[in-house]
């Protein structure tokens, strides 16, 4: 299986066009749709490459903001990125990037780069913190699963359907999540790779689906609820319908396609990367098949690495597997 760095690798065709290939191992569903966070990391890697080659004179190697609009479903296989220099400045520069597959414009974005190492200006302490506070973690004890507050999740729900989730190792609170509407985690790559700034797109979109905490009487992601049952339906033991009934058919498997994703990167990770990152995802409102998601990413020292906001649809999984609908040569979600 390709490593994460290999999976998001790009090749310059010319100074403003880059090719990539999305492997199936980083996809969601039987429709072989690349994971949205993985696609976001591919964008970050395109921009990193562009600023280290075509725009190297700008000396702005670090993405600080990213805004992506997911117009159509992406697919495993060949992909093309087209970059336009929108605004080149002394402190920040912004590019527009389009992802195309088979002549379809599928994802578009604006990405701004700067040089985090040379930033200067007013700095104030805001005393901000996460509420409720996450459980304390001893990272030296995580790997052997002896931390008193955090436990290894050995079997993620829907792992066969969500292949992209099989590439990281998750640690969740032993006591359970603080609220159904949020999820805390410590994660590391399963193959020993390190997280770099290009990985932050993937991290910002790789966590327990908060909707599913409402689907069962017990949180299916809780480390005490692991079951060696059908990998595609871990909720078979106790499912509650939206109306409070017990009919499993009321809870078809869901797919959560991203409409838009914003990412602000606060910190440049070391060039060699880091082993561990903490993430908290929280929904403020889930209504009419649409939800917001806020993701806060911290490093081992508790510093903010990145902030991300998503707008996501909640659709039946059959939409993931459906044939593309002809619509001007493309297909909307």
Rosetta blueprint (number, residue, H / E / L):
1 X L
2 X L
3 X L
4 X H
5 X H
6 X H
7 X H
8 X L
9 X L
10 X E
11 X E
12 X E
13 X E
14 X E
15 X L
16 X L
17 X E
18 X E
19 X E
20 X E
21 X E
22 X E
23 X L
24 X H
25 X H
26 X H
27 X E
28 X E
29 X L
30 X L
31 X L
32 X L
33 X E
34 X E
35 X L
36 X H
37 X H
38 X H
39 X H
40 X H
41 X H
42 X H
43 X H
44 X H
45 X H
46 X H
47 X H
48 X H
49 X H
50 X H
51 X H
52 X H
53 X L
54 X L
55 X L
56 X H
57 X H
58 X H
59 X L
60 X L
61 X L
62 X E
63 X E
64 X E
65 X E
66 X E
67 X E
68 X E
69 X E
70 X E
71 X L
72 X E
73 X L
74 X L
75 X L
76 X L
77 X E
78 X E
79 X E
80 X E
81 X E
82 X E
83 X E
84 X E
85 X E
86 X E
87 X E
88 X E
89 X L
90 X L
91 X L
92 X L
93 X E
94 X E
95 X E
96 X E
97 X E
98 X E
99 X E
100 X E
101 X E
102 X L
103 X L
104 X E
105 X E
106 X E
107 X E
108 X E
109 X E
110 X E
111 X E
112 X E
113 X E
114 X E
115 X L
116 X H
117 X H
118 X H
119 X L
120 X L
121 X L
122 X L
123 X L
124 X L
125 X L
126 X L
127 X L
128 X L
129 X L
130 X L
131 X L
132 X L
133 X L
134 X L
135 X L
136 X L
137 X L
138 X L
139 X H
140 X H
141 X H
142 X H
143 X L
144 X L
145 X L
146 X L
147 X L
148 X L
149 X L
150 X E
151 X E
152 X E
153 X L
154 X L
155 X L
156 X L
157 X L
158 X L
159 X L
160 X L
161 X L
162 X L
163 X H
164 X H
165 X H
166 X H
167 X H
168 X E
169 X E
170 X E
171 X E
172 X E
173 X E
174 X L
175 X L
176 X L
177 X L
178 X L
179 X L
180 X L
181 X L
182 X E
183 X E
184 X E
185 X E
186 X E
187 X E
188 X E
189 X E
190 X L
191 X L
192 X L
193 X L
194 X L
195 X E
196 X L
197 X H
198 X H
199 X H
200 X H
201 X H
202 X H
203 X H
204 X L
205 X L
206 X L
207 X L
208 X L
209 X L
210 X H
211 X H
212 X H
213 X H
214 X L
215 X L
216 X E
217 X L
218 X L
219 X L
220 X L
221 X L
222 X L
223 X H
224 X H
225 X H
226 X L
227 X L
228 X L
229 X L
230 X L
231 X L
232 X L
233 X L
234 X L
235 X L
236 X L
237 X L
238 X L
239 X E
240 X L
241 X L
242 X L
243 X L
244 X L
245 X L
246 X L
247 X L
248 X H
249 X H
250 X H
251 X L
252 X L
253 X L
254 X E
255 X E
256 X L
257 X L
258 X E
259 X E
260 X E
261 X E
262 X E
263 X E
264 X E
265 X E
266 X L
267 X L
268 X L
269 X L
270 X L
271 X L
272 X L
273 X L
274 X E
275 X L
276 X L
277 X E
278 X E
279 X E
280 X E
281 X E
282 X E
283 X L
284 X L
285 X L
286 X E
287 X E
288 X L
289 X L
290 X E
291 X E
292 X E
293 X E
294 X E
295 X E
296 X E
297 X E
298 X E
299 X L
300 X L
301 X L
302 X L
303 X L
304 X E
305 X E
306 X E
307 X E
308 X E
309 X E
310 X E
311 X E
312 X E
313 X E
314 X L
315 X E
316 X E
317 X L
318 X H
319 X H
320 X H
321 X H
322 X L
323 X L
324 X L
325 X L
326 X L
327 X E
328 X L
329 X L
330 X E
331 X L
332 X E
333 X L
